[in-house]
Amino acid sequence: MASNPSVNTIVDSPVLTLEGNILWQFENLSEFGAQTLKMQVAHGTLSGEIALDMSAAPPKGPGVTRQGAGVPEMHVKLSHLEILWAFIYGWMVVYEESVQKPQLDPTKVMDAETVNLVDRARELLEWSASLRETYTPWPAGLPSPRRYATEQEEWYGLKANLVYQKAVAYLLSHERAHAALGHLDVMESADGARLKLDMEKEADAAAYDDLLGQSLDDREKLPESWAVLSVMLSTFYLYRDPRKALLPGGHPALHHRVAHMIERLALTDPRYDYYFSFLCRLVLQEVFPEVLEPKRQFDDWEDALTDALDRLDQLGFEP
Ligand SMILES: [Zn+2]
């Protein structure tokens, strides 16, 4: 990645440790994905360079732009790459240790080490959610891909790294698809705004195929499922007012993108289907506590997620 340092830049970000993994994953998404990327670069329809914006500013999603008649180039913000890792690691620890395990064995009491693991993961999530207001550097004592305080943290960190590199590859692949599908020409045309929603859906579908091109079974699909859902769910952390994400703007309404992704993943084993739907419900609940506080019991996860989506629809349309 080519960086462009300026005065206010992020110094020594721990996610840069994973730069090699990210690029490797993007270049080897799936056989199909790798081939389309290589062809685009060879035909000069996409730059092989990815611009890395290191400014110490609130995170924003990536993009692909073209200067005049130049070759389109993808760009990502380092602050976005940081919150994405923190989101994946944080939610993975919180979900597995404080929700999944107690459900499997309600009699088991959490030991002190695990309490500490979960607390520190929560702190990391709080930091990542705070970046939408003002950028602050990665808290030095908290877990990062470069520093784990315990073996437990390292175990989750390595799991998070695998999901993370797939998540970033999905994001980049979405931008790659915009360039490949001729969207840049359309966006510059008069009809651009009207067609934007369709183009976003197309780019999502292409990125999904890039990542999950070969048929995988439920178990093999676990890191990919975590990856694509984290990309969607962490987007709520980019909005100062997350309610704005509930209305179709440049992209389809975010909670519908989440629901669509769950459908597309089509996990056949009910355990895995439950696992991810429940995760989505929990994240949505935390982003919108005012409407989704767990006020009632649900018969199953499907009810719980449908209930969340309905309430968010209403919230999105309230003046
Ligand atoms: Zn897009």
Residues whose N, C-alpha, C, O or C-beta is under 5 A from the ligand:
A	BS01	ZN	E200 A203
